[in-house]
Each structure stands twice: as C-alpha cells, then as structure tokens.
Amino acid sequence: MKTAIVIALAVLAQALGNTILSKGMKAIAAAGGTGGFSPMMLVDAMANPLIWLGTILLVLFFALFAAALSWEDLSFVLPATAF
C-alpha cells in the first residue's frame, strides 16, 4: 500500500513540477525578448518562484522515485511512474 501511495505522489509531483517549470521558463524567455541568451536571463530565472517551485517538485519526485525503487523492482516502478 505504501508503494502505491508513494508512486501516486511521485507521478503528481513530476507532472506538476514539469508544468510549473515550463511556465516559469516560458515567462523568462518572453521577458528576454531577443530570443538569445543573456546573463540577465540567468538572474531572472534565479528570482522566479515558478522555477524554484518546479525544481523542488522535481527533486521531490526523484526522492519518491528512489524510495519506491528501494521497495519494488524497476520493472514495476518505471511503468507505474510513466503515467
């Protein structure tokens, strides 16, 4: 039962993390304007709370994924987190 809960939380954290990180990166790209990289884009990215939240959620996913792998086989966990 604990494996199913951890996998469900991992899938949720991964989906939310990817979505939020994507929104944050698109906001940074839109603010850049020229389409190229500038050093200020890095500063803007570090100050963007969406990028921080997305990154934290993806780190949470990795921790939950690692925990699930410690309890079950890769052949079970990998397809289960593919949702």
N, CA, C and O atoms as a CHARMM CRD file, in Angstrom:
* protein
*
  332
    1    1 MET  N      0.82500  -1.19400   0.00000 PROA 1      0.00000
    2    1 MET  CA     0.00000   0.00000   0.00000 PROA 1      0.00000
    3    1 MET  C      0.86900   1.25800   0.00000 PROA 1      0.00000
    4    1 MET  O      0.56500   2.22900  -0.69200 PROA 1      0.00000
    5    2 LYS  N      1.96100   1.23500   0.78500 PROA 2      0.00000
    6    2 LYS  CA     2.80800   2.41800   0.83800 PROA 2      0.00000
    7    2 LYS  C      3.46700   2.68000  -0.50700 PROA 2      0.00000
    8    2 LYS  O      3.69700   3.83400  -0.87000 PROA 2      0.00000
    9    3 THR  N      3.77200   1.62900  -1.24300 PROA 3      0.00000
   10    3 THR  CA     4.38900   1.79800  -2.56000 PROA 3      0.00000
   11    3 THR  C      3.43100   2.49300  -3.50900 PROA 3      0.00000
   12    3 THR  O      3.84300   3.37600  -4.26100 PROA 3      0.00000
   13    4 ALA  N      2.16900   2.11600  -3.48800 PROA 4      0.00000
   14    4 ALA  CA     1.17100   2.72900  -4.36700 PROA 4      0.00000
   15    4 ALA  C      0.99900   4.20700  -4.04100 PROA 4      0.00000
   16    4 ALA  O      0.87300   5.03200  -4.94600 PROA 4      0.00000
   17    5 ILE  N      0.99400   4.54300  -2.76600 PROA 5      0.00000
   18    5 ILE  CA     0.85100   5.95100  -2.36200 PROA 5      0.00000
   19    5 ILE  C      2.06800   6.75600  -2.78900 PROA 5      0.00000
   20    5 ILE  O      1.93200   7.86500  -3.30600 PROA 5      0.00000
   21    6 VAL  N      3.25400   6.20500  -2.57500 PROA 6      0.00000
   22    6 VAL  CA     4.48600   6.90600  -2.95300 PROA 6      0.00000
   23    6 VAL  C      4.55600   7.08600  -4.46400 PROA 6      0.00000
   24    6 VAL  O      4.96100   8.14800  -4.93800 PROA 6      0.00000
   25    7 ILE  N      4.17300   6.07600  -5.22100 PROA 7      0.00000
   26    7 ILE  CA     4.18400   6.19200  -6.68400 PROA 7      0.00000
   27    7 ILE  C      3.16800   7.23200  -7.15000 PROA 7      0.00000
   28    7 ILE  O      3.45600   8.01600  -8.05400 PROA 7      0.00000
   29    8 ALA  N      1.98600   7.24500  -6.54100 PROA 8      0.00000
   30    8 ALA  CA     0.97100   8.24100  -6.90700 PROA 8      0.00000
   31    8 ALA  C      1.47300   9.65000  -6.61000 PROA 8      0.00000
   32    8 ALA  O      1.28800  10.55800  -7.42100 PROA 8      0.00000
   33    9 LEU  N      2.10100   9.83800  -5.46200 PROA 9      0.00000
   34    9 LEU  CA     2.65700  11.15600  -5.13100 PROA 9      0.00000
   35    9 LEU  C      3.79400  11.53500  -6.07100 PROA 9      0.00000
   36    9 LEU  O      3.94400  12.70000  -6.43900 PROA 9      0.00000
   37   10 ALA  N      4.59200  10.54400  -6.45600 PROA 10     0.00000
   38   10 ALA  CA     5.69500  10.80500  -7.38300 PROA 10     0.00000
   39   10 ALA  C      5.16800  11.24800  -8.74800 PROA 10     0.00000
   40   10 ALA  O      5.69200  12.19200  -9.34000 PROA 10     0.00000
   41   11 VAL  N      4.14500  10.57700  -9.24200 PROA 11     0.00000
   42   11 VAL  CA     3.55900  10.94200 -10.53200 PROA 11     0.00000
   43   11 VAL  C      2.98200  12.35300 -10.46900 PROA 11     0.00000
   44   11 VAL  O      3.15800  13.14200 -11.39700 PROA 11     0.00000
   45   12 LEU  N      2.30100  12.66700  -9.38200 PROA 12     0.00000
   46   12 LEU  CA     1.73300  14.00500  -9.20700 PROA 12     0.00000
   47   12 LEU  C      2.82800  15.06700  -9.12300 PROA 12     0.00000
   48   12 LEU  O      2.71700  16.12600  -9.74000 PROA 12     0.00000
   49   13 ALA  N      3.87900  14.78600  -8.36600 PROA 13     0.00000
   50   13 ALA  CA     4.98200  15.74800  -8.22700 PROA 13     0.00000
   51   13 ALA  C      5.68600  15.96400  -9.55900 PROA 13     0.00000
   52   13 ALA  O      6.06700  17.08800  -9.88500 PROA 13     0.00000
   53   14 GLN  N      5.86100  14.89400 -10.33100 PROA 14     0.00000
   54   14 GLN  CA     6.52700  15.03200 -11.62700 PROA 14     0.00000
   55   14 GLN  C      5.67400  15.84500 -12.59800 PROA 14     0.00000
   56   14 GLN  O      6.18900  16.73300 -13.27700 PROA 14     0.00000
   57   15 ALA  N      4.39900  15.55400 -12.66900 PROA 15     0.00000
   58   15 ALA  CA     3.52400  16.28300 -13.59400 PROA 15     0.00000
   59   15 ALA  C      3.43900  17.75900 -13.22900 PROA 15     0.00000
   60   15 ALA  O      3.55800  18.62300 -14.09700 PROA 15     0.00000
   61   16 LEU  N      3.23500  18.04700 -11.95500 PROA 16     0.00000
   62   16 LEU  CA     3.16200  19.44400 -11.52300 PROA 16     0.00000
   63   16 LEU  C      4.50500  20.15100 -11.68100 PROA 16     0.00000
   64   16 LEU  O      4.55900  21.30500 -12.10700 PROA 16     0.00000
   65   17 GLY  N      5.57300  19.46500 -11.34100 PROA 17     0.00000
   66   17 GLY  CA     6.89900  20.06100 -11.44900 PROA 17     0.00000
   67   17 GLY  C      7.25400  20.42100 -12.87600 PROA 17     0.00000
   68   17 GLY  O      7.76700  21.51000 -13.13200 PROA 17     0.00000
   69   18 ASN  N      6.98500  19.51400 -13.81300 PROA 18     0.00000
   70   18 ASN  CA     7.26600  19.79800 -15.22200 PROA 18     0.00000
   71   18 ASN  C      6.41200  20.94500 -15.74600 PROA 18     0.00000
   72   18 ASN  O      6.90700  21.80100 -16.47900 PROA 18     0.00000
   73   19 THR  N      5.13800  20.96900 -15.37700 PROA 19     0.00000
   74   19 THR  CA     4.23300  22.02400 -15.83800 PROA 19     0.00000
   75   19 THR  C      4.63700  23.38000 -15.29000 PROA 19     0.00000
   76   19 THR  O      4.69500  24.36100 -16.03100 PROA 19     0.00000
   77   20 ILE  N      4.91400  23.44100 -13.99700 PROA 20     0.00000
   78   20 ILE  CA     5.27200  24.71000 -13.37000 PROA 20     0.00000
   79   20 ILE  C      6.62900  25.19900 -13.86100 PROA 20     0.00000
   80   20 ILE  O      6.80100  26.39200 -14.11100 PROA 20     0.00000
   81   21 LEU  N      7.58800  24.29700 -14.00100 PROA 21     0.00000
   82   21 LEU  CA     8.90000  24.69000 -14.51500 PROA 21     0.00000
   83   21 LEU  C      8.79200  25.19900 -15.95000 PROA 21     0.00000
   84   21 LEU  O      9.47400  26.15300 -16.32200 PROA 21     0.00000
   85   22 SER  N      7.95400  24.57700 -16.74200 PROA 22     0.00000
   86   22 SER  CA     7.74600  25.02300 -18.12000 PROA 22     0.00000
   87   22 SER  C      7.15400  26.43000 -18.15500 PROA 22     0.00000
   88   22 SER  O      7.58800  27.26400 -18.95000 PROA 22     0.00000
   89   23 LYS  N      6.17200  26.70000 -17.30300 PROA 23     0.00000
   90   23 LYS  CA     5.58000  28.04000 -17.25200 PROA 23     0.00000
   91   23 LYS  C      6.61100  29.07700 -16.82700 PROA 23     0.00000
   92   23 LYS  O      6.65200  30.17900 -17.37500 PROA 23     0.00000
   93   24 GLY  N      7.43700  28.72700 -15.85900 PROA 24     0.00000
   94   24 GLY  CA     8.47500  29.65400 -15.41000 PROA 24     0.00000
   95   24 GLY  C      9.50400  29.93400 -16.48600 PROA 24     0.00000
   96   24 GLY  O      9.92100  31.07800 -16.66500 PROA 24     0.00000
   97   25 MET  N      9.91900  28.89800 -17.20600 PROA 25     0.00000
   98   25 MET  CA    10.90900  29.08600 -18.26400 PROA 25     0.00000
   99   25 MET  C     10.33500  29.87600 -19.43800 PROA 25     0.00000
  100   25 MET  O     11.04200  30.67500 -20.05200 PROA 25     0.00000
  101   26 LYS  N      9.06200  29.65900 -19.74900 PROA 26     0.00000
  102   26 LYS  CA     8.43100  30.43700 -20.82300 PROA 26     0.00000
  103   26 LYS  C      8.30900  31.90500 -20.43200 PROA 26     0.00000
  104   26 LYS  O      8.43700  32.78500 -21.28300 PROA 26     0.00000
  105   27 ALA  N      8.06200  32.17800 -19.15000 PROA 27     0.00000
  106   27 ALA  CA     7.99300  33.56400 -18.69000 PROA 27     0.00000
  107   27 ALA  C      9.35400  34.23300 -18.80600 PROA 27     0.00000
  108   27 ALA  O      9.43700  35.40300 -19.18000 PROA 27     0.00000
  109   28 ILE  N     10.40900  33.51400 -18.49300 PROA 28     0.00000
  110   28 ILE  CA    11.76500  34.06100 -18.61600 PROA 28     0.00000
  111   28 ILE  C     12.09700  34.31500 -20.08900 PROA 28     0.00000
  112   28 ILE  O     12.67600  35.34900 -20.42400 PROA 28     0.00000
  113   29 ALA  N     11.73600  33.38200 -20.96200 PROA 29     0.00000
  114   29 ALA  CA    12.01500  33.54200 -22.39100 PROA 29     0.00000
  115   29 ALA  C     11.23700  34.72200 -22.96700 PROA 29     0.00000
  116   29 ALA  O     11.75700  35.45700 -23.80600 PROA 29     0.00000
  117   30 ALA  N     10.00600  34.90600 -22.52700 PROA 30     0.00000
  118   30 ALA  CA     9.20300  36.02400 -23.02300 PROA 30     0.00000
  119   30 ALA  C      9.76500  37.35900 -22.55200 PROA 30     0.00000
  120   30 ALA  O      9.69200  38.35100 -23.27800 PROA 30     0.00000
  121   31 ALA  N     10.31400  37.39600 -21.36600 PROA 31     0.00000
  122   31 ALA  CA    10.89300  38.63500 -20.84000 PROA 31     0.00000
  123   31 ALA  C     12.21900  38.95600 -21.52700 PROA 31     0.00000
  124   31 ALA  O     12.61700  40.11900 -21.58500 PROA 31     0.00000
  125   32 GLY  N     12.90900  37.93300 -22.04900 PROA 32     0.00000
  126   32 GLY  CA    14.20100  38.12600 -22.71600 PROA 32     0.00000
  127   32 GLY  C     14.07800  38.91600 -23.99800 PROA 32     0.00000
  128   32 GLY  O     14.91400  39.77100 -24.29100 PROA 32     0.00000
  129   33 GLY  N     13.04500  38.63500 -24.76000 PROA 33     0.00000
  130   33 GLY  CA    12.75800  39.40300 -25.95200 PROA 33     0.00000
  131   33 GLY  C     13.53300  39.00900 -27.20000 PROA 33     0.00000
  132   33 GLY  O     12.90300  38.69000 -28.20800 PROA 33     0.00000
  133   34 THR  N     14.85900  39.01300 -27.19300 PROA 34     0.00000
  134   34 THR  CA    15.64000  38.81600 -28.41700 PROA 34     0.00000
  135   34 THR  C     15.69900  37.37100 -28.86100 PROA 34     0.00000
  136   34 THR  O     16.02800  37.10900 -30.01800 PROA 34     0.00000
  137   35 GLY  N     15.40200  36.44300 -28.00900 PROA 35     0.00000
  138   35 GLY  CA    15.45400  35.03300 -28.37000 PROA 35     0.00000
  139   35 GLY  C     16.79500  34.39100 -28.07100 PROA 35     0.00000
  140   35 GLY  O     16.90900  33.16500 -28.08600 PROA 35     0.00000
  141   36 GLY  N     17.80500  35.18900 -27.80300 PROA 36     0.00000
  142   36 GLY  CA    19.12000  34.66300 -27.45300 PROA 36     0.00000
  143   36 GLY  C     19.31000  34.64200 -25.95600 PROA 36     0.00000
  144   36 GLY  O     18.45900  35.10700 -25.19800 PROA 36     0.00000
  145   37 PHE  N     20.43500  34.09600 -25.54000 PROA 37     0.00000
  146   37 PHE  CA    20.74600  34.02400 -24.11000 PROA 37     0.00000
  147   37 PHE  C     21.45600  35.29800 -23.67800 PROA 37     0.00000
  148   37 PHE  O     22.33200  35.80900 -24.37500 PROA 37     0.00000
  149   38 SER  N     21.06400  35.79300 -22.52400 PROA 38     0.00000
  150   38 SER  CA    21.77400  36.91500 -21.92900 PROA 38     0.00000
  151   38 SER  C     22.00800  36.59000 -20.45200 PROA 38     0.00000
  152   38 SER  O     21.23900  35.83600 -19.85700 PROA 38     0.00000
  153   39 PRO  N     23.05100  37.14700 -19.86400 PROA 39     0.00000
  154   39 PRO  CA    23.31400  36.87300 -18.44600 PROA 39     0.00000
  155   39 PRO  C     22.16700  37.29600 -17.52900 PROA 39     0.00000
  156   39 PRO  O     21.98000  36.70900 -16.46300 PROA 39     0.00000
  157   40 MET  N     21.41400  38.28800 -17.92600 PROA 40     0.00000
  158   40 MET  CA    20.28600  38.72100 -17.09600 PROA 40     0.00000
  159   40 MET  C     19.17700  37.67600 -17.06000 PROA 40     0.00000
  160   40 MET  O     18.39300  37.63500 -16.11200 PROA 40     0.00000
  161   41 MET  N     19.10800  36.83100 -18.08800 PROA 41     0.00000
  162   41 MET  CA    18.10600  35.76800 -18.07300 PROA 41     0.00000
  163   41 MET  C     18.37200  34.79600 -16.92700 PROA 41     0.00000
  164   41 MET  O     17.43800  34.28000 -16.31300 PROA 41     0.00000
  165   42 LEU  N     19.64500  34.55200 -16.64400 PROA 42     0.00000
  166   42 LEU  CA    20.00100  33.67600 -15.53400 PROA 42     0.00000
  167   42 LEU  C     19.59400  34.29200 -14.20400 PROA 42     0.00000
  168   42 LEU  O     19.09400  33.60100 -13.31700 PROA 42     0.00000
  169   43 VAL  N     19.80800  35.57900 -14.07300 PROA 43     0.00000
  170   43 VAL  CA    19.40700  36.28200 -12.84700 PROA 43     0.00000
  171   43 VAL  C     17.88700  36.25500 -12.71100 PROA 43     0.00000
  172   43 VAL  O     17.36100  36.02100 -11.62300 PROA 43     0.00000
  173   44 ASP  N     17.18700  36.49300 -13.81500 PROA 44     0.00000
  174   44 ASP  CA    15.72100  36.44500 -13.78300 PROA 44     0.00000
  175   44 ASP  C     15.21800  35.04700 -13.42900 PROA 44     0.00000
  176   44 ASP  O     14.24400  34.90100 -12.69100 PROA 44     0.00000
  177   45 ALA  N     15.87900  34.03100 -13.95400 PROA 45     0.00000
  178   45 ALA  CA    15.47200  32.65700 -13.66200 PROA 45     0.00000
  179   45 ALA  C     15.66200  32.33000 -12.18600 PROA 45     0.00000
  180   45 ALA  O     14.82300  31.65600 -11.58900 PROA 45     0.00000
  181   46 MET  N     16.74700  32.79700 -11.60000 PROA 46     0.00000
  182   46 MET  CA    17.00500  32.52300 -10.18000 PROA 46     0.00000
  183   46 MET  C     16.01400  33.25000  -9.27600 PROA 46     0.00000
  184   46 MET  O     15.79900  32.83900  -8.13600 PROA 46     0.00000
  185   47 ALA  N     15.41100  34.32300  -9.77500 PROA 47     0.00000
  186   47 ALA  CA    14.46700  35.08900  -8.97000 PROA 47     0.00000
  187   47 ALA  C     13.01900  34.66600  -9.21000 PROA 47     0.00000
  188   47 ALA  O     12.11700  35.16200  -8.53500 PROA 47     0.00000
  189   48 ASN  N     12.78600  33.77400 -10.14400 PROA 48     0.00000
  190   48 ASN  CA    11.43400  33.37400 -10.49900 PROA 48     0.00000
  191   48 ASN  C     10.94400  32.26700  -9.56400 PROA 48     0.00000
  192   48 ASN  O     11.53800  31.19000  -9.52800 PROA 48     0.00000
  193   49 PRO  N      9.87100  32.51500  -8.80800 PROA 49     0.00000
  194   49 PRO  CA     9.38100  31.49200  -7.87300 PROA 49     0.00000
  195   49 PRO  C      8.82400  30.25100  -8.57200 PROA 49     0.00000
  196   49 PRO  O      8.84000  29.16400  -7.99400 PROA 49     0.00000
  197   50 LEU  N      8.33100  30.39500  -9.80700 PROA 50     0.00000
  198   50 LEU  CA     7.82800  29.22100 -10.52300 PROA 50     0.00000
  199   50 LEU  C      8.95500  28.24400 -10.82900 PROA 50     0.00000
  200   50 LEU  O      8.76400  27.03000 -10.76200 PROA 50     0.00000
  201   51 ILE  N     10.10800  28.76400 -11.16000 PROA 51     0.00000
  202   51 ILE  CA    11.25000  27.89100 -11.44800 PROA 51     0.00000
  203   51 ILE  C     11.69000  27.17500 -10.17400 PROA 51     0.00000
  204   51 ILE  O     11.99600  25.98300 -10.20600 PROA 51     0.00000
  205   52 TRP  N     11.72200  27.88600  -9.07100 PROA 52     0.00000
  206   52 TRP  CA    12.08500  27.25700  -7.79100 PROA 52     0.00000
  207   52 TRP  C     11.07500  26.17300  -7.40500 PROA 52     0.00000
  208   52 TRP  O     11.46400  25.07400  -7.01100 PROA 52     0.00000
  209   53 LEU  N      9.77900  26.48400  -7.51900 PROA 53     0.00000
  210   53 LEU  CA     8.75200  25.50800  -7.14400 PROA 53     0.00000
  211   53 LEU  C      8.80300  24.27600  -8.05100 PROA 53     0.00000
  212   53 LEU  O      8.70300  23.14500  -7.57400 PROA 53     0.00000
  213   54 GLY  N      8.95800  24.49700  -9.34500 PROA 54     0.00000
  214   54 GLY  CA     9.06900  23.36500 -10.27600 PROA 54     0.00000
  215   54 GLY  C     10.27300  22.49500  -9.97600 PROA 54     0.00000
  216   54 GLY  O     10.18900  21.26800 -10.02500 PROA 54     0.00000
  217   55 THR  N     11.39200  23.13000  -9.66600 PROA 55     0.00000
  218   55 THR  CA    12.60600  22.38100  -9.34200 PROA 55     0.00000
  219   55 THR  C     12.43400  21.59100  -8.05000 PROA 55     0.00000
  220   55 THR  O     12.85500  20.43600  -7.97100 PROA 55     0.00000
  221   56 ILE  N     11.82900  22.19200  -7.05000 PROA 56     0.00000
  222   56 ILE  CA    11.59300  21.49900  -5.77600 PROA 56     0.00000
  223   56 ILE  C     10.67300  20.29300  -5.98000 PROA 56     0.00000
  224   56 ILE  O     10.90600  19.22700  -5.40900 PROA 56     0.00000
  225   57 LEU  N      9.63300  20.46200  -6.79300 PROA 57     0.00000
  226   57 LEU  CA     8.73400  19.33700  -7.06100 PROA 57     0.00000
  227   57 LEU  C      9.44200  18.21200  -7.81100 PROA 57     0.00000
  228   57 LEU  O      9.16800  17.03700  -7.56300 PROA 57     0.00000
  229   58 LEU  N     10.34100  18.55400  -8.71800 PROA 58     0.00000
  230   58 LEU  CA    11.07700  17.51000  -9.43900 PROA 58     0.00000
  231   58 LEU  C     12.09200  16.81500  -8.52900 PROA 58     0.00000
  232   58 LEU  O     12.34600  15.62200  -8.69500 PROA 58     0.00000
  233   59 VAL  N     12.66700  17.52800  -7.58700 PROA 59     0.00000
  234   59 VAL  CA    13.54600  16.88800  -6.59200 PROA 59     0.00000
  235   59 VAL  C     12.72100  15.95600  -5.70700 PROA 59     0.00000
  236   59 VAL  O     13.16800  14.86100  -5.36600 PROA 59     0.00000
  237   60 LEU  N     11.51100  16.39600  -5.33600 PROA 60     0.00000
  238   60 LEU  CA    10.60800  15.54000  -4.56000 PROA 60     0.00000
  239   60 LEU  C     10.26600  14.27700  -5.34700 PROA 60     0.00000
  240   60 LEU  O     10.24300  13.18100  -4.78600 PROA 60     0.00000
  241   61 PHE  N     10.00000  14.42900  -6.64600 PROA 61     0.00000
  242   61 PHE  CA     9.74200  13.25800  -7.48300 PROA 61     0.00000
  243   61 PHE  C     10.91900  12.29200  -7.42900 PROA 61     0.00000
  244   61 PHE  O     10.72700  11.09000  -7.24700 PROA 61     0.00000
  245   62 PHE  N     12.12700  12.80600  -7.58400 PROA 62     0.00000
  246   62 PHE  CA    13.29400  11.92500  -7.58100 PROA 62     0.00000
  247   62 PHE  C     13.42500  11.18900  -6.25300 PROA 62     0.00000
  248   62 PHE  O     13.74500  10.00000  -6.23700 PROA 62     0.00000
  249   63 ALA  N     13.18300  11.87800  -5.14000 PROA 63     0.00000
  250   63 ALA  CA    13.27200  11.23200  -3.82900 PROA 63     0.00000
  251   63 ALA  C     12.20300  10.14500  -3.67500 PROA 63     0.00000
  252   63 ALA  O     12.48400   9.06100  -3.16400 PROA 63     0.00000
  253   64 LEU  N     10.98300  10.44000  -4.11800 PROA 64     0.00000
  254   64 LEU  CA     9.91500   9.44300  -4.04400 PROA 64     0.00000
  255   64 LEU  C     10.18000   8.26200  -4.97900 PROA 64     0.00000
  256   64 LEU  O      9.90700   7.11300  -4.63200 PROA 64     0.00000
  257   65 PHE  N     10.71000   8.55200  -6.15600 PROA 65     0.00000
  258   65 PHE  CA    11.06700   7.50200  -7.11400 PROA 65     0.00000
  259   65 PHE  C     12.14400   6.59300  -6.52500 PROA 65     0.00000
  260   65 PHE  O     12.06400   5.37000  -6.64600 PROA 65     0.00000
  261   66 ALA  N     13.14400   7.18800  -5.89300 PROA 66     0.00000
  262   66 ALA  CA    14.21100   6.40200  -5.26900 PROA 66     0.00000
  263   66 ALA  C     13.66600   5.54900  -4.12200 PROA 66     0.00000
  264   66 ALA  O     14.07100   4.40000  -3.94900 PROA 66     0.00000
  265   67 ALA  N     12.74800   6.11900  -3.34400 PROA 67     0.00000
  266   67 ALA  CA    12.14400   5.35000  -2.25200 PROA 67     0.00000
  267   67 ALA  C     11.35600   4.16100  -2.80500 PROA 67     0.00000
  268   67 ALA  O     11.45100   3.05100  -2.28300 PROA 67     0.00000
  269   68 ALA  N     10.58300   4.40000  -3.85600 PROA 68     0.00000
  270   68 ALA  CA     9.80800   3.30900  -4.45600 PROA 68     0.00000
  271   68 ALA  C     10.72800   2.22500  -5.02000 PROA 68     0.00000
  272   68 ALA  O     10.42200   1.03600  -4.93500 PROA 68     0.00000
  273   69 LEU  N     11.85200   2.64500  -5.59500 PROA 69     0.00000
  274   69 LEU  CA    12.80100   1.66000  -6.11700 PROA 69     0.00000
  275   69 LEU  C     13.44800   0.83800  -5.01100 PROA 69     0.00000
  276   69 LEU  O     13.85700  -0.29900  -5.24500 PROA 69     0.00000
  277   70 SER  N     13.54300   1.39100  -3.82400 PROA 70     0.00000
  278   70 SER  CA    14.12200   0.62400  -2.71800 PROA 70     0.00000
  279   70 SER  C     13.16100  -0.45300  -2.21800 PROA 70     0.00000
  280   70 SER  O     13.57700  -1.39500  -1.54300 PROA 70     0.00000
  281   71 TRP  N     11.87300  -0.31300  -2.55100 PROA 71     0.00000
  282   71 TRP  CA    10.87800  -1.29000  -2.10100 PROA 71     0.00000
  283   71 TRP  C     10.46600  -2.26600  -3.18800 PROA 71     0.00000
  284   71 TRP  O     10.13900  -3.41600  -2.89500 PROA 71     0.00000
  285   72 GLU  N     10.47700  -1.82200  -4.44200 PROA 72     0.00000
  286   72 GLU  CA     9.98500  -2.64500  -5.55300 PROA 72     0.00000
  287   72 GLU  C     11.02600  -2.71300  -6.65900 PROA 72     0.00000
  288   72 GLU  O     12.01500  -1.98000  -6.64100 PROA 72     0.00000
  289   73 ASP  N     10.79600  -3.59400  -7.61400 PROA 73     0.00000
  290   73 ASP  CA    11.68500  -3.74100  -8.76000 PROA 73     0.00000
  291   73 ASP  C     11.48500  -2.60300  -9.74700 PROA 73     0.00000
  292   73 ASP  O     10.41700  -1.99500  -9.81500 PROA 73     0.00000
  293   74 LEU  N     12.53500  -2.33200 -10.50900 PROA 74     0.00000
  294   74 LEU  CA    12.47200  -1.30800 -11.54600 PROA 74     0.00000
  295   74 LEU  C     11.39100  -1.63600 -12.57200 PROA 74     0.00000
  296   74 LEU  O     10.72300  -0.73600 -13.07900 PROA 74     0.00000
  297   75 SER  N     11.21900  -2.90400 -12.87500 PROA 75     0.00000
  298   75 SER  CA    10.22400  -3.31200 -13.86700 PROA 75     0.00000
  299   75 SER  C      8.79300  -3.01200 -13.42200 PROA 75     0.00000
  300   75 SER  O      7.88200  -3.01900 -14.25000 PROA 75     0.00000
  301   76 PHE  N      8.57900  -2.75100 -12.15000 PROA 76     0.00000
  302   76 PHE  CA     7.26300  -2.33800 -11.65300 PROA 76     0.00000
  303   76 PHE  C      7.17500  -0.82200 -11.51900 PROA 76     0.00000
  304   76 PHE  O      6.18200  -0.21700 -11.92300 PROA 76     0.00000
  305   77 VAL  N      8.21500  -0.20700 -10.95000 PROA 77     0.00000
  306   77 VAL  CA     8.16100   1.22400 -10.63600 PROA 77     0.00000
  307   77 VAL  C      8.21600   2.08400 -11.89700 PROA 77     0.00000
  308   77 VAL  O      7.47800   3.06300 -12.00400 PROA 77     0.00000
  309   78 LEU  N      9.06200   1.74300 -12.83500 PROA 78     0.00000
  310   78 LEU  CA     9.22500   2.57700 -14.03600 PROA 78     0.00000
  311   78 LEU  C      7.93400   2.67600 -14.84600 PROA 78     0.00000
  312   78 LEU  O      7.54700   3.78800 -15.20700 PROA 78     0.00000
  313   79 PRO  N      7.24800   1.57500 -15.14900 PROA 79     0.00000
  314   79 PRO  CA     5.98000   1.73100 -15.86800 PROA 79     0.00000
  315   79 PRO  C      4.91000   2.43700 -15.03500 PROA 79     0.00000
  316   79 PRO  O      4.07900   3.16500 -15.57900 PROA 79     0.00000
  317   80 ALA  N      4.92700   2.22700 -13.73200 PROA 80     0.00000
  318   80 ALA  CA     3.92000   2.85400 -12.87700 PROA 80     0.00000
  319   80 ALA  C      4.09400   4.36900 -12.81500 PROA 80     0.00000
  320   80 ALA  O      3.11000   5.09700 -12.68300 PROA 80     0.00000
  321   81 THR  N      5.31500   4.84600 -12.90700 PROA 81     0.00000
  322   81 THR  CA     5.53500   6.28900 -12.87900 PROA 81     0.00000
  323   81 THR  C      5.47700   6.91600 -14.27100 PROA 81     0.00000
  324   81 THR  O      5.63600   8.12900 -14.40800 PROA 81     0.00000
  325   82 ALA  N      5.25400   6.11400 -15.29000 PROA 82     0.00000
  326   82 ALA  CA     5.20100   6.63400 -16.65800 PROA 82     0.00000
  327   82 ALA  C      3.88100   7.35200 -16.95500 PROA 82     0.00000
  328   82 ALA  O      3.75100   7.98600 -18.00300 PROA 82     0.00000
  329   83 PHE  N      2.92500   7.26500 -16.07100 PROA 83     0.00000
  330   83 PHE  CA     1.66400   7.95500 -16.29000 PROA 83     0.00000
  331   83 PHE  C      1.90200   9.43400 -16.32200 PROA 83     0.00000
  332   83 PHE  O      0.96000  10.20700 -16.49800 PROA 83     0.00000
